[in-house]
Amino acid sequence: MEKVVLIPDSFKGTMSSMEICEIMKNQIKTHYPRSEVISIPVADGGEGSVDAFLTAMGGRKVFTQVKGPYMEDMQAFYGVIGSGTAVVELAACAGLPLVDDDKHPDKTTTYGVGQLMEHAAIHGCNKIIVGIGGSCTNDLGTGAAAAAGIKFYDKEGNLFVPTGGTLCEIDRIDVSGLNPALRNVEIVGMCDIDNPLYGENGAACVFAPQKGADENLVKTLDKGLRSASRVIREQLGIDIAQIAGAGAAGGMGGGLIAFFGAELQMGIETILNTVGFDSLAANADLIISGEGKMDTQSLRGKVVIGVARHAKSLGVPLVAVVGDIGDGIEQAYQEGVSGVFSINRVAVDFKEAKQRSKSDLALTIDNLMQFLIRLGQ
């Protein structure tokens, strides 16, 4: 076996995608020391997205001072890869871990995200990938838009920066002040959910409770998203209400479309396109992907299936190495998956399985390599 491509998602709460790549590579090299092993760690748009891209492609991390979730000054970062592509991680300055137990999605802002985007554009980046996972916000991306020069006014004509709790107060939006540096930049929002902006499957109802919202606040936040989207439709001529993914990160998906002219993409497609996956894997002997659990949700186009579709078109076999295997995954084989293997070697609960996950992963890859050797691969 001369060439193997590794492209796993993280096993959430257990191992990062970078750790998984390293374990897999070590085991492969033990059996095939001369093989070329290409590692492409995957992050879903949340925390770790910048590091995953930098590990896969090289590049540099840029640090700058921005505003945090409560408009406090903080140091944040973005990555620069290739010839002028910036990777901005919403979680770097508006992520849920930043607020700890002080969770108030009616008050938090994405202002810092807009500052990172603006900084990247001013410093010459011609494409910005925004990972919009893991937010503590519900502001429809209005904070990011305000940071980039878009103005929001209430009924009295007062200028303000909206948050989730004040979206209903938006009466007029002036987009003329958007920083010119951002006008000709290609912007892609990277997310792995397809929720609409509001309603029972929208940003507030589905995700705000984990950000600290009680039942009454969820209703307030949902009302705000409805109101603001109506203003956007009437004044900007863009109807974002039911766009798949508009509800990502407290409406940041919809805000990127409305205020920045962005395109939303499934995270895995963004990654595959950015790293030039088809060229990298065109002559590979094997592709190994994986995720924490392979189930019916995986079949909607998440990491393993997204990669498998490309592997199928390339004619390269793909093995999925996962934590758990759920029911109803048979369609995966039609999508391009050649085999699915769980790393769980004994029947134990998650708390114990988590402690032995790294060694179990190593043993599973070792087992796979032993099998391939005996097949003469």
C-alpha positions as CSV (number, residue, x, y, z in Angstrom):
1,M,0.0,0.0,0.0
2,E,1.7,3.2,-1.2
3,K,-0.7,6.0,-0.4
4,V,-3.4,6.4,2.3
5,V,-5.6,9.5,2.9
6,L,-6.9,10.1,6.4
7,I,-9.9,12.4,6.7
8,P,-11.8,11.8,10.0
9,D,-14.1,14.1,11.9
10,S,-13.6,14.4,15.7
11,F,-15.1,11.9,18.1
12,K,-16.8,14.6,20.1
13,G,-15.9,14.6,23.8
14,T,-13.3,11.9,23.1
15,M,-10.6,12.7,20.5
16,S,-10.0,15.6,18.2
17,S,-9.6,14.9,14.4
18,M,-6.0,15.8,14.7
19,E,-5.4,13.3,17.5
20,I,-7.2,10.6,15.4
21,C,-5.1,11.3,12.3
22,E,-1.9,11.0,14.4
23,I,-2.9,7.7,15.9
24,M,-4.0,6.3,12.6
25,K,-0.8,7.4,10.9
26,N,1.4,5.8,13.5
27,Q,-0.3,2.5,13.1
28,I,-0.2,2.6,9.3
29,K,3.5,3.5,9.3
30,T,4.2,0.5,11.6
31,H,3.0,-1.9,8.9
32,Y,3.7,0.2,5.8
33,P,6.7,2.4,6.7
34,R,7.3,3.5,3.1
35,S,3.7,4.5,2.5
36,E,2.6,8.2,2.0
37,V,0.0,9.1,4.6
38,I,-1.9,12.3,4.0
39,S,-3.8,13.7,7.0
40,I,-6.8,16.0,6.6
41,P,-8.3,16.5,10.0
42,V,-11.9,17.8,9.8
43,A,-13.7,20.3,12.1
44,D,-17.4,21.0,11.7
45,G,-17.1,24.8,11.7
46,G,-16.9,25.1,15.5
47,E,-13.9,25.2,17.8
48,G,-10.8,23.8,16.2
49,S,-11.7,24.6,12.6
50,V,-8.7,26.9,12.1
51,D,-6.3,24.4,13.5
52,A,-7.7,21.7,11.4
53,F,-7.2,23.7,8.2
54,L,-3.7,24.7,9.2
55,T,-2.8,21.1,9.9
56,A,-4.1,20.0,6.6
57,M,-2.8,22.7,4.4
58,G,-0.2,24.7,6.3
59,G,-0.5,28.5,6.7
60,R,-0.4,30.8,9.6
61,K,-2.5,32.0,12.5
62,V,-3.2,35.8,12.8
63,F,-4.0,37.3,16.2
64,T,-5.8,40.5,16.8
65,Q,-7.9,42.2,19.5
66,V,-11.6,42.1,19.0
67,K,-14.8,42.2,21.1
68,G,-16.0,39.1,22.9
69,P,-19.5,37.9,23.6
70,Y,-20.3,40.8,26.0
71,M,-18.3,43.4,24.1
72,E,-15.3,42.9,26.3
73,D,-11.8,43.3,24.7
74,M,-10.2,40.0,24.0
75,Q,-7.5,38.4,21.8
76,A,-8.8,36.2,19.0
77,F,-7.4,34.8,15.8
78,Y,-8.1,33.5,12.3
79,G,-6.0,31.4,9.9
80,V,-4.6,32.2,6.5
81,I,-4.1,29.3,4.1
82,G,-3.2,29.0,0.4
83,S,-3.1,32.2,-1.6
84,G,-5.2,34.5,0.5
85,T,-8.0,32.4,2.0
86,A,-8.9,33.3,5.6
87,V,-10.5,30.8,8.0
88,V,-12.5,32.6,10.7
89,E,-13.8,30.6,13.6
90,L,-16.9,32.1,15.2
91,A,-16.2,30.2,18.3
92,A,-12.9,32.1,18.7
93,C,-14.8,35.2,20.0
94,A,-18.5,34.2,20.2
95,G,-18.2,30.6,21.3
96,L,-20.2,29.0,24.1
97,P,-17.2,28.1,26.2
98,L,-16.3,31.8,26.4
99,V,-19.3,32.6,28.6
100,D,-19.0,29.6,31.0
101,D,-22.1,29.7,33.2
102,D,-22.9,33.3,32.3
103,K,-25.2,32.3,29.5
104,H,-27.5,35.0,28.1
105,P,-28.2,34.6,24.4
106,D,-30.4,37.7,24.4
107,K,-27.3,39.8,25.3
108,T,-24.3,38.2,23.5
109,T,-23.0,39.4,20.2
110,T,-21.1,38.3,17.1
111,Y,-19.4,41.7,16.9
112,G,-15.9,40.2,17.2
113,V,-16.6,37.8,14.3
114,G,-17.2,40.8,12.0
115,Q,-14.0,42.4,13.3
116,L,-12.0,39.2,12.3
117,M,-13.6,39.2,8.9
118,E,-12.9,42.8,8.4
119,H,-9.3,42.4,9.5
120,A,-8.7,39.5,7.1
121,A,-10.2,41.5,4.2
122,I,-8.2,44.6,4.9
123,H,-5.0,42.6,5.0
124,G,-5.5,41.1,1.6
125,C,-7.6,38.0,1.9
126,N,-9.8,37.5,-1.1
127,K,-11.8,34.6,0.3
128,I,-13.2,34.1,3.9
129,I,-14.5,30.8,5.2
130,V,-16.5,31.4,8.3
131,G,-17.0,28.4,10.6
132,I,-20.3,29.0,12.3
133,G,-20.5,26.3,14.9
134,G,-20.6,26.4,18.7
135,S,-22.0,29.9,19.2
136,C,-23.3,31.5,22.4
137,T,-25.3,34.0,20.4
138,N,-28.7,34.5,18.9
139,D,-28.2,37.9,17.2
140,L,-28.7,36.9,13.5
141,G,-25.2,38.0,12.8
142,T,-26.2,41.7,13.3
143,G,-23.2,42.2,15.6
144,A,-20.8,41.0,12.9
145,A,-22.6,43.2,10.4
146,A,-22.3,46.3,12.7
147,A,-18.6,45.7,13.2
148,A,-18.2,45.7,9.4
149,G,-20.0,49.0,9.0
150,I,-23.7,48.2,8.5
151,K,-25.9,50.4,10.6
152,F,-29.1,49.4,12.5
153,Y,-31.6,52.0,13.7
154,D,-34.7,51.8,15.9
155,K,-38.0,53.6,15.4
156,E,-36.7,56.8,17.0
157,G,-33.8,56.8,14.6
158,N,-31.2,55.8,17.2
159,L,-28.2,53.8,16.0
160,F,-27.5,50.6,18.0
161,V,-25.9,47.2,17.8
162,P,-28.6,44.6,18.1
163,T,-28.4,41.5,20.2
164,G,-30.8,38.6,20.3
165,G,-33.0,40.4,22.8
166,T,-33.2,43.6,20.8
167,L,-33.7,42.3,17.2
168,C,-37.4,43.4,17.4
169,E,-36.2,47.0,17.7
170,I,-34.6,47.0,14.3
171,D,-36.6,49.5,12.1
172,R,-34.1,50.4,9.4
173,I,-30.9,48.9,8.0
174,D,-28.3,50.9,6.1
175,V,-25.9,48.6,4.3
176,S,-24.1,51.5,2.5
177,G,-21.3,51.7,5.1
178,L,-20.1,48.1,4.7
179,N,-16.3,48.2,4.6
180,P,-15.3,48.3,0.9
181,A,-12.6,45.7,1.6
182,L,-15.4,43.2,2.2
183,R,-17.4,44.0,-0.9
184,N,-15.4,41.9,-3.4
185,V,-14.4,39.1,-1.0
186,E,-15.9,35.6,-1.5
187,I,-17.5,34.6,1.8
188,V,-18.5,31.0,2.6
189,G,-20.4,30.0,5.7
190,M,-19.4,26.5,6.8
191,C,-22.0,24.7,8.8
192,D,-23.4,21.2,9.2
193,I,-27.0,21.9,10.1
194,D,-29.9,22.8,7.8
195,N,-32.3,24.5,10.3
196,P,-34.3,27.5,9.1
197,L,-34.1,30.8,10.8
198,Y,-37.1,30.6,13.0
199,G,-40.0,28.4,14.0
200,E,-40.1,25.1,15.8
201,N,-37.0,23.9,13.9
202,G,-35.3,27.4,14.0
203,A,-32.3,28.9,15.7
204,A,-34.0,29.9,19.0
205,C,-36.3,26.9,19.5
206,V,-33.7,24.2,18.8
207,F,-30.4,25.7,20.0
208,A,-31.1,28.6,22.4
209,P,-31.9,26.4,25.4
210,Q,-28.4,25.0,25.5
211,K,-27.2,28.6,25.4
212,G,-29.1,29.5,28.6
213,A,-32.6,30.4,27.4
214,D,-35.7,29.4,29.3
215,E,-39.0,28.8,27.6
216,N,-40.1,32.5,27.7
217,L,-36.7,33.7,26.4
218,V,-36.9,31.2,23.6
219,K,-40.2,32.8,22.5
220,T,-38.7,36.3,22.7
221,L,-35.6,35.3,20.7
222,D,-37.8,33.5,18.0
223,K,-40.0,36.6,17.8
224,G,-36.9,38.8,17.3
225,L,-35.6,36.6,14.5
226,R,-39.0,36.8,12.8
227,S,-39.2,40.5,13.1
228,A,-35.6,41.2,11.9
229,S,-36.0,38.8,8.9
230,R,-39.1,40.7,7.9
231,V,-37.2,44.0,7.9
232,I,-34.4,42.3,5.9
233,R,-36.9,41.1,3.3
234,E,-38.7,44.4,3.0
235,Q,-35.6,46.7,2.9
236,L,-32.8,44.5,1.5
237,G,-35.0,42.3,-0.8
238,I,-33.6,39.1,0.6
239,D,-35.8,36.4,2.2
240,I,-33.7,34.3,4.5
241,A,-36.4,32.8,6.6
242,Q,-36.5,29.3,5.3
243,I,-33.1,29.0,3.8
244,A,-31.5,25.7,5.0
245,G,-28.8,26.6,7.5
246,A,-30.0,30.2,8.1
247,G,-30.6,29.2,11.7
248,A,-27.0,28.1,12.3
249,A,-25.2,29.8,15.2
250,G,-28.2,31.8,16.4
251,G,-29.1,33.0,12.9
252,M,-25.5,33.7,11.8
253,G,-26.1,31.6,8.8
254,G,-28.9,33.9,7.7
255,G,-26.9,37.0,8.6
256,L,-24.0,36.0,6.5
257,I,-26.3,35.7,3.5
258,A,-28.2,38.9,4.1
259,F,-25.4,41.3,5.1
260,F,-22.3,39.8,3.4
261,G,-23.7,38.1,0.4
262,A,-22.3,34.8,1.6
263,E,-22.9,31.2,0.4
264,L,-23.7,28.5,2.9
265,Q,-22.0,25.1,2.4
266,M,-22.0,21.9,4.3
267,G,-18.7,21.8,6.2
268,I,-17.3,18.8,4.6
269,E,-17.8,20.1,1.1
270,T,-16.1,23.4,2.0
271,I,-13.1,21.4,3.4
272,L,-12.9,19.0,0.4
273,N,-13.0,22.0,-2.1
274,T,-10.5,24.0,-0.1
275,V,-7.8,21.3,0.3
276,G,-8.3,20.0,-3.2
277,F,-9.3,16.6,-2.0
278,D,-10.0,15.1,-5.4
279,S,-6.5,15.8,-6.6
280,L,-4.9,14.6,-3.3
281,A,-6.9,11.3,-3.3
282,A,-7.0,10.5,-7.0
283,N,-4.3,7.8,-6.9
284,A,-4.7,6.7,-3.3
285,D,-4.9,3.0,-2.3
286,L,-7.2,3.7,0.6
287,I,-9.2,6.5,2.3
288,I,-10.0,6.2,6.0
289,S,-12.7,8.5,7.4
290,G,-14.7,8.4,10.6
291,E,-16.9,10.1,13.2
292,G,-18.1,9.5,16.7
293,K,-21.3,7.7,15.6
294,M,-22.3,6.4,12.2
295,D,-26.1,6.5,12.1
296,T,-29.0,7.7,9.9
297,Q,-28.0,11.3,10.6
298,S,-24.7,10.6,9.0
299,L,-26.5,9.7,5.7
300,R,-27.6,13.3,5.3
301,G,-24.2,14.3,4.0
302,K,-22.0,14.7,7.0
303,V,-18.3,13.9,7.0
304,V,-18.1,10.2,6.2
305,I,-20.8,10.2,3.5
306,G,-19.5,13.5,2.0
307,V,-16.1,12.0,1.6
308,A,-17.5,8.7,0.5
309,R,-19.3,10.3,-2.5
310,H,-16.0,11.7,-3.7
311,A,-14.2,8.4,-3.0
312,K,-16.8,6.6,-5.1
313,S,-16.3,9.0,-8.1
314,L,-12.5,8.5,-7.8
315,G,-12.8,4.7,-7.6
316,V,-10.9,4.6,-4.3
317,P,-12.1,2.3,-1.4
318,L,-13.1,4.1,1.8
319,V,-13.2,2.6,5.3
320,A,-15.2,4.3,8.0
321,V,-13.7,3.9,11.5
322,V,-16.2,5.1,14.1
323,G,-17.0,5.1,17.7
324,D,-20.5,3.6,17.5
325,I,-22.5,2.1,14.7
326,G,-26.3,2.8,14.7
327,D,-29.1,1.1,12.9
328,G,-30.1,1.8,9.3
329,I,-26.8,2.7,7.8
330,E,-26.9,0.3,4.9
331,Q,-27.3,3.1,2.4
332,A,-23.7,4.1,3.2
333,Y,-22.5,1.3,1.0
334,Q,-24.3,2.7,-2.0
335,E,-22.7,6.1,-1.3
336,G,-19.2,4.8,-1.5
337,V,-18.3,3.3,1.9
338,S,-16.6,0.0,1.6
339,G,-16.7,-1.0,5.2
340,V,-17.6,0.4,8.7
341,F,-15.6,-0.6,11.8
342,S,-16.3,0.4,15.4
343,I,-13.4,1.0,17.7
344,N,-15.4,-0.3,20.7
345,R,-13.8,-3.6,21.5
346,V,-15.8,-4.4,24.6
347,A,-19.3,-3.6,25.9
348,V,-18.8,-0.8,28.3
349,D,-20.5,2.5,29.0
350,F,-19.3,5.8,27.4
351,K,-17.5,6.9,30.5
352,E,-15.2,3.9,30.4
353,A,-15.0,3.7,26.6
354,K,-13.8,7.3,26.6
355,Q,-10.8,6.5,28.7
356,R,-9.7,3.7,26.4
357,S,-10.7,5.3,23.1
358,K,-7.2,6.1,21.9
359,S,-5.8,2.7,22.5
360,D,-8.9,1.1,21.0
361,L,-8.6,3.2,17.9
362,A,-4.9,2.2,17.6
363,L,-5.8,-1.5,17.9
364,T,-8.6,-1.1,15.4
365,I,-6.3,0.4,12.8
366,D,-3.7,-2.2,13.6
367,N,-6.3,-4.9,13.0
368,L,-7.3,-3.4,9.7
369,M,-3.6,-3.2,8.5
370,Q,-3.0,-6.8,9.5
371,F,-6.0,-7.8,7.4
372,L,-4.8,-5.8,4.4
373,I,-1.3,-7.3,4.6
374,R,-2.8,-10.8,4.5
375,L,-4.8,-9.8,1.5
376,G,-1.5,-8.8,-0.2
377,Q,-2.4,-5.2,-0.4
